[in-house]
Amino acid sequence: MTVERRKPKTLLRKIERWMVGVVMAVIAFVIERMVLRSIRRAGKPAASEEELHTTLTSKGGEVDLTDAR
């Protein structure tokens, strides 16, 4: 089933359709940037517990690293 569409008749309607297209393109661009930024952030490896550096100060005696976490 085909639907026959007429071209916009008035200059005002043409301008309106052009502006709607521009706004939709801007929204698509912004959403794409947000998605790409989130993908880049998700791709970076997070620091695991073994990689965390802990500074311990002690005045003699034994220091147990498992208590520090």
C-alpha positions as CSV (number, residue, x, y, z in Angstrom):
1,M,0.0,0.0,0.0
2,T,1.5,3.3,-1.0
3,V,0.6,6.6,0.4
4,E,0.8,9.6,-1.8
5,R,2.3,12.7,-0.2
6,R,2.2,16.1,-1.5
7,K,5.1,18.5,-1.2
8,P,4.8,21.3,1.4
9,K,3.0,24.1,-0.3
10,T,3.9,27.2,1.6
11,L,7.3,28.7,2.3
12,L,6.5,28.7,6.0
13,R,5.9,25.0,5.9
14,K,9.2,24.4,4.0
15,I,11.1,26.4,6.6
16,E,9.3,24.6,9.4
17,R,10.3,21.2,8.0
18,W,13.9,22.3,7.5
19,M,14.2,23.6,11.1
20,V,12.7,20.3,12.4
21,G,15.4,18.4,10.4
22,V,18.1,20.6,11.8
23,V,17.0,20.2,15.4
24,M,16.7,16.4,15.0
25,A,20.2,16.3,13.5
26,V,21.6,18.3,16.5
27,I,19.8,15.9,19.0
28,A,21.2,12.9,17.1
29,F,24.7,14.4,17.2
30,V,24.5,15.1,21.0
31,I,23.2,11.6,21.7
32,E,26.0,10.0,19.6
33,R,28.6,12.0,21.5
34,M,27.2,10.9,24.8
35,V,27.2,7.2,23.7
36,L,30.7,7.4,22.4
37,R,32.0,9.0,25.6
38,S,30.3,6.4,27.8
39,I,31.8,3.6,25.6
40,R,35.3,5.1,26.0
41,R,34.9,5.4,29.7
42,A,33.6,1.8,30.0
43,G,36.6,0.5,28.0
44,K,39.1,1.8,30.5
45,P,40.1,-0.9,33.0
46,A,39.2,0.0,36.6
47,A,41.7,-0.4,39.3
48,S,41.3,-3.7,41.0
49,E,41.8,-4.4,44.7
50,E,45.2,-5.8,44.1
51,E,46.4,-2.6,42.2
52,L,45.3,-0.2,45.0
53,H,48.3,1.3,46.7
54,T,48.0,1.7,50.5
55,T,50.4,3.8,52.5
56,L,50.9,2.4,56.0
57,T,53.0,4.0,58.7
58,S,54.0,2.0,61.7
59,K,56.1,2.5,64.8
60,G,57.6,-0.9,65.0
61,G,55.8,-4.2,65.3
62,E,54.1,-6.2,62.6
63,V,51.7,-4.7,60.1
64,D,49.1,-6.9,58.5
65,L,48.0,-5.7,55.1
66,T,44.7,-7.5,55.2
67,D,43.5,-5.3,58.1
68,A,44.2,-2.2,56.0
69,R,41.6,-3.1,53.5
